[in-house]
Amino acid sequence: MEDALESISDPLGSRAEYLVRHDLEGALIDTVATLRGRATRVSTQGSGTNFSIQIMRVPFSPAPVATASPDGRMAVTTGRSYEFSAYDPAGTLDRIVRVAEEPPTRTEAHLEAWVRSSTGDREPMDDAQVEAALRSYREIVLPDRLPAWNSLVIADGGEVWARRFAIRGAETVVRDVFGSDGSLLGQVVAPAGLRIQHIAGSRLTVISTDYLGVERVEVYELQMP
């Protein structure tokens, strides 16, 4: 049993995740990258026929993300630092792009905000429930820093838009925008409810969600300073 638990959980998040490519028929072409997976925590209850295993993702643990463009270019980040790897359509590493800063230090305020927003649309927790949840999370080895980027989008022109991690419930999110040569073009601050679907030329297509949960497609004109 201990071996089985070890195989599905590692508090340091060192389990491997693989970015692979398939052709249109579903046949495996190759493995593009091998990345450390998101940290999980395993707890057990009971014994015999009443034995149960609970697997929980560790709050603020970074997760690898990848994206591809219609012409086959790819961008991959581990989510642990402001760095992504860009691959050409053949799957060959083209460049590594970095921002010379570290993700923000995680604080108790971040943890409390995470707990309070964990109920989603359900009834919010009262203070006693929040404190009980905080005590349980403090028993877990949590990352010292917040994740870095948690979403990548490649524009038709080759630009990469990298979304910085934001606490659930945040009103806005920040995206770093890089040129096709890897240079940092600037940052875009937008409402957290906008999900980028496509970037072509000077137009940005997103899906927005209102307070009733209704989604709609919106197109914006991009203006460079």
C-alpha positions in Angstrom: 0.0 0.0 0.0 2.8 2.5 0.8 4.3 1.8 -2.6 1.0 2.6 -4.2 0.6 5.8 -2.3 4.1 6.9 -3.2 3.4 6.3 -6.9 0.5 8.7 -7.0 1.7 11.4 -4.6 4.9 13.4 -4.0 4.7 16.4 -1.6 7.5 18.1 -3.6 5.6 17.8 -6.9 8.3 15.8 -8.6 6.0 13.4 -10.5 6.7 13.6 -14.2 4.2 15.0 -16.7 4.8 14.6 -20.4 4.1 16.9 -23.3 3.6 14.7 -26.3 2.7 15.2 -30.0 0.3 13.1 -32.0 -0.5 13.2 -35.7 -4.1 13.6 -37.0 -4.6 9.9 -36.9 -3.7 9.8 -33.2 -0.3 8.1 -33.6 2.4 9.2 -31.2 5.1 11.3 -32.9 7.4 12.2 -30.1 7.7 13.5 -26.5 8.5 17.2 -26.6 9.2 17.8 -22.9 9.2 16.1 -19.5 8.1 18.4 -16.7 7.6 18.2 -12.9 3.9 17.8 -12.1 1.8 19.6 -9.6 2.2 18.7 -5.9 -0.5 16.6 -4.3 -1.2 15.4 -0.8 -2.6 12.0 0.1 -4.5 11.1 3.2 -6.1 7.8 4.3 -9.1 6.9 6.4 -10.5 3.7 7.9 -9.3 0.2 7.2 -10.4 -3.0 5.4 -13.5 -2.5 3.3 -13.9 1.0 4.8 -10.5 2.1 3.7 -10.4 5.3 1.6 -7.8 7.4 -0.1 -8.1 11.2 -0.6 -5.9 13.0 -3.0 -5.7 16.8 -2.7 -3.8 19.2 -4.8 -1.5 21.4 -2.7 -2.6 25.1 -2.8 -0.3 27.4 -4.7 1.7 24.5 -6.2 2.8 25.4 -9.7 1.6 23.3 -12.6 3.1 23.0 -16.1 1.1 24.5 -19.0 1.6 24.4 -22.7 0.0 25.8 -25.8 0.3 25.4 -29.6 -0.5 27.6 -32.6 -2.3 26.5 -35.7 1.0 26.2 -37.6 2.5 23.9 -35.0 4.6 26.2 -32.8 4.6 25.4 -29.1 5.3 27.2 -25.9 5.8 25.4 -22.5 6.3 26.7 -19.0 6.8 24.8 -15.7 4.8 27.5 -13.8 7.7 27.6 -11.3 9.5 30.6 -12.7 8.9 33.3 -15.3 10.4 31.2 -18.1 9.0 29.4 -21.1 10.5 27.3 -23.8 9.5 27.9 -27.4 9.5 25.0 -30.0 9.2 25.2 -33.8 6.7 23.1 -35.7 9.2 20.2 -35.9 9.3 20.0 -32.1 12.8 21.4 -31.9 13.6 23.8 -29.1 13.9 27.3 -30.6 14.6 29.5 -27.6 14.1 29.9 -23.9 12.6 33.2 -22.7 13.0 34.5 -19.2 11.9 37.5 -17.1 14.5 38.5 -14.5 12.3 38.3 -11.4 10.9 35.8 -9.0 7.2 35.0 -8.3 5.8 36.9 -5.3 6.3 35.4 -1.8 3.3 33.6 -0.5 1.7 35.1 2.6 -0.9 34.2 5.1 -3.2 36.8 3.4 -2.9 34.7 0.2 -3.8 31.5 2.0 -6.8 33.1 3.7 -8.0 34.6 0.4 -7.6 31.1 -1.2 -9.7 29.5 1.5 -12.4 32.1 1.4 -12.8 31.8 -2.4 -12.7 28.0 -2.4 -16.5 27.8 -1.9 -17.2 29.3 -5.3 -20.9 30.1 -5.7 -21.8 28.2 -2.6 -22.6 29.8 0.8 -19.4 31.6 2.0 -17.6 30.2 5.1 -18.0 31.9 8.4 -14.9 33.0 10.4 -14.8 29.8 12.4 -14.9 27.6 9.3 -12.2 29.7 7.7 -9.9 29.4 10.8 -10.5 25.6 10.9 -9.5 25.3 7.2 -6.4 27.5 7.7 -5.3 25.2 10.5 -5.5 22.2 8.3 -3.6 23.8 5.4 -0.9 25.0 7.8 -0.1 21.4 8.5 0.8 20.9 4.8 4.2 21.9 3.3 3.1 24.8 1.1 5.3 26.5 -1.5 7.1 29.6 -0.3 6.2 31.5 -3.4 3.2 31.8 -5.7 3.2 30.1 -9.1 4.5 32.2 -12.0 2.6 31.9 -15.3 -0.4 29.6 -15.4 -1.6 30.1 -19.0 0.1 30.7 -22.4 -1.4 31.8 -25.7 0.4 32.1 -29.0 -0.9 34.8 -31.4 -1.0 34.3 -35.1 2.0 36.6 -35.5 4.1 34.4 -33.1 3.7 36.6 -30.0 3.3 34.8 -26.7 0.9 36.0 -24.1 1.8 34.6 -20.6 -0.8 35.0 -17.9 0.5 35.6 -14.4 -1.0 33.6 -11.5 -3.8 35.4 -9.6 -5.7 34.4 -6.5 -9.2 33.1 -7.1 -11.6 36.0 -6.9 -9.1 38.5 -8.2 -10.7 41.3 -10.3 -7.8 41.6 -12.8 -5.0 39.5 -14.2 -1.7 40.5 -15.7 -0.3 39.1 -19.0 3.3 39.5 -20.1 3.4 39.9 -23.9 6.5 38.7 -25.8 7.4 39.2 -29.5 8.1 36.4 -31.8 11.8 37.0 -31.2 11.4 36.5 -27.4 11.6 40.2 -26.5 9.3 41.6 -23.9 6.8 43.9 -25.5 4.9 45.0 -22.4 2.1 43.9 -20.1 -1.7 43.8 -20.5 -4.0 44.2 -17.5 -7.5 42.9 -18.1 -10.6 41.7 -16.1 -10.0 38.2 -14.7 -13.2 37.0 -16.3 -11.9 37.3 -19.8 -10.5 34.1 -21.4 -8.4 34.7 -24.5 -9.4 32.4 -27.4 -7.5 33.9 -30.4 -5.1 36.8 -31.2 -4.7 37.8 -34.8 -3.2 41.1 -36.0 -4.8 43.8 -34.0 -7.8 41.9 -32.8 -8.3 40.0 -29.6 -11.1 37.4 -29.3 -12.1 36.5 -25.8 -14.9 34.8 -23.9 -16.3 36.8 -21.0 -18.5 35.6 -18.2 -20.9 37.9 -16.4 -22.1 37.7 -12.7 -24.9 35.3 -13.7 -22.4 32.9 -15.3 -23.5 33.7 -18.9 -20.7 33.5 -21.4 -20.4 35.6 -24.6 -17.8 36.1 -27.3 -16.2 39.6 -27.5 -13.7 41.0 -30.0 -11.4 43.9 -29.0 -9.1 46.1 -31.0 -5.5 46.1 -29.8 -3.7 49.4 -29.7 0.1 49.4 -29.2 1.5 52.4 -27.2 
